């Protein structure tokens, strides 16, 4: 395959391809099939950089990454990351995501034919794996547009749910939903996890695709453990690579994904959190094949294309009329890149990892 041949690319070639591709993309010169092919070439290059010659070197590389994280702050560039995604008008995400506004992997099976059904299937899986029961006190950190918080609030009316997001736009949307659905068991805070604190303790703490925006998991988990009562369980969902971890700026400091969509982001290894058990202990660990995420992103892309006439005015207002079409191309490229990433090697390279921890 051409992708395998191009896997010998070094970091400089990777950066050159990305820059050339983006100039052509902004000029609307790249058909989707070419964009997908180029994305696969870049992914092959990423794998070439990530995989080491021996198992011993592979483990040493991961342990070096673990050690480096422990020297870093909890998170980097939180304002940039927030602006890239979470302060965009909710009207855009309503046109692209499913009915739960779940901005993370859904779960597809023979019983889930639509994105809405797949979103609900993953939310139900969270409840099962986190052992959610009615009457619990739950903290949902990085709650997004409230997909999990609202799902639990409706199905477990005796639960008391606190959601933490870093976006005033998201907070306003969730509170509006609570009002419309007459839910009185949800409280939402808009704050940065790096500075947020509370005297409260909880029966369950849930984190869905927040850890990818973090760095120092040791400090983060120590902080979270203080919010856990003695019987509390912590459930974490993050996307990952099956073997190695990297920062999104690893290949090139001007990396396109890092620059426009994931500034300060981390791609964890599937096992990465197992090396941060000073304050919590693992109870269970699951992997979900990447094709679920790939199909999720393909659905987002279909919805975006179907609603382009409604999305363009939103982008005109958000980015300015001169940049709106460029950002339409960027968002389409982002969804294509996510789909190609997670379907690579039949979903067995990049995937989703679920963890269940107890307080130590």
C-alpha positions, -999 to 999 in steps of 0.1 A, spaced: 0 0 0 11 36 -7 5 44 30 30 18 41 56 30 16 52 65 29 55 54 65 93 61 62 85 98 63 103 117 91 89 146 111 101 173 86 83 155 57 52 151 78 51 188 85 57 197 48 28 174 36 5 190 62 14 225 52 10 218 15 -23 200 21 -37 228 41 -29 255 15 -47 234 -11 -76 226 13 -82 263 20 -84 268 -18 -109 240 -20 -86 220 -43 -86 186 -25 -114 161 -32 -124 140 -1 -109 108 -15 -75 125 -19 -78 140 16 -85 106 31 -56 91 13 -33 118 25 -46 114 60 -37 77 59 -2 85 47 2 109 77 -11 82 100 14 57 87 41 82 94 28 87 129 29 49 135 65 48 121 75 74 147 56 57 176 66 21 172 101 12 185 123 -17 173 119 -38 204 94 -44 232 120 -32 257 124 1 239 87 5 235 81 2 273 111 25 280 95 51 257 62 49 275 78 51 309 97 82 298 64 97 287 49 89 321 78 105 339 76 136 318 39 141 325 46 141 362 67 173 358 40 192 339 10 212 351 -24 196 351 -33 212 317 -18 235 291 -35 261 268 -69 256 283 -83 289 269 -71 280 234 -87 245 236 -119 260 249 -121 285 220 -114 258 194 -145 238 203 -166 247 233 -174 284 228 -187 278 193 -225 284 191 -245 254 203 -266 259 171 -237 244 151 -233 213 173 -271 208 172 -268 205 134 -239 180 135 -241 159 167 -269 135 177 -299 143 198 -279 139 231 -252 163 218 -226 137 227 -193 151 215 -174 118 218 -175 83 205 -209 66 202 -214 28 203 -227 11 172 -240 -24 170 -266 -45 152 -292 -28 175 -280 8 168 -288 19 133 -287 57 139 -263 81 156 -290 89 181 -293 52 191 -255 48 192 -251 78 215 -277 63 238 -260 29 237 -227 44 248 -244 64 276 -261 32 288 -228 14 287 -213 42 309 -240 37 335 -235 -1 335 -197 1 338 -197 29 363 -224 10 383 -248 39 385 -277 35 409 -306 57 417 -299 80 447 -262 84 441 -243 117 443 -225 121 409 -199 145 396 -195 147 358 -162 165 351 -158 178 316 -195 174 310 -197 190 276 -233 198 266 -246 175 294 -251 143 274 -243 121 304 -256 144 331 -290 149 314 -292 112 306 -287 101 342 -309 129 356 -339 116 336 -334 79 342 -323 81 378 -344 109 393 -331 104 428 -295 110 418 -280 144 425 -257 153 396 -231 181 395 -216 188 361 -183 207 355 -177 223 321 -152 250 310 -177 268 288 -203 294 296 -221 284 264 -224 248 275 -235 258 310 -263 279 296 -275 251 273 -276 225 300 -295 248 323 -320 256 296 -324 218 290 -330 212 327 -357 239 327 -374 226 296 -373 190 309 -382 200 345 -351 184 359 -343 197 394 -314 173 402 -286 189 381 -262 217 391 -237 230 365 -205 249 371 -184 265 344 -148 264 356 -113 251 347 -105 217 362 -70 230 370 -85 255 394 -118 241 404 -122 227 439 -150 216 462 -155 204 497 -182 179 485 -175 142 481 -194 119 457 -205 83 451 -195 84 414 -172 106 394 -174 104 356 -149 118 330 -157 115 293 -130 127 270 -115 152 293 -82 134 301 -70 140 265 -69 177 273 -48 171 305 -11 165 311 -2 157 348 -24 128 356 -7 123 389 -18 157 402 -52 155 385 -60 121 400 -48 132 434 -72 162 432 -101 140 420 -95 115 448 -102 142 474 -137 144 459 -143 106 463 -160 92 493 -147 59 506 -171 39 484 -168 62 453 -159 48 419 -142 69 392 -151 61 356 -129 75 328 -134 73 290 -106 85 268 -95 79 232 -61 64 229 -35 45 209 -32 9 218 6 10 225 22 44 227 14 80 239 23 113 224 15 150 226 -2 165 196 27 188 190 52 159 190 56 156 153 58 193 146 51 224 167 30 237 139 10 205 136 -24 212 120 -45 192 145 -28 207 174 -29 242 160 -66 244 152 -84 216 171 -63 202 199 -39 227 213 -23 213 244 -38 179 238 -25 144 246 -30 111 228 -28 86 257 -17 50 254 -45 25 262 -27 16 295 -14 50 304 -36 56 335 -24 23 350 9 41 358 -9 68 379 -23 48 408 -9 67 438 -43 79 449 -67 55 431 -66 18 423 -79 2 391 -110 -20 394 -116 -27 357 -103 -18 323 -120 -21 288 -111 -14 252 -136 -4 225 -125 -9 188 -119 24 170 -144 17 143 -172 29 167 -155 63 168 -148 63 131 -185 57 123 -194 84 148 -173 109 130 -186 98 96 -221 106 109 -210 140 121 -196 147 86 -228 135 69 -249 158 91 -225 187 85 -227 183 47 -265 179 49 -268 212 69 -242 233 51 -266 260 42 -276 265 78 -240 262 91 -225 288 68 -243 318 85 -232 305 119 -196 304 107 -199 338 91 -209 352 125 -183 332 144 -152 334 122 -161 364 99 -173 362 63 -137 361 49 -128 331 70 -161 312 71 -155 290 40 -119 282 52 -133 270 86 -160 249 68 -131 231 51 -113 228 84 -142 213 103 -149 188 74 -113 179 74 -113 174 112 -142 150 109 -126 131 81 -93 129 100 -110 116 131 -128 90 110 -96 78 92 -76 78 125 -100 55 143 -107 32 113 -70 27 106 -59 -9 107 -95 -20 112 -99 0 144 -70 -18 161 -45 11 164 -64 41 178 -94 32 200 -113 40 232 -103 30 267 -126 28 297 -113 26 332 -130 21 366 -110 31 397 -117 31 434 -103 54 460 -70 42 475 
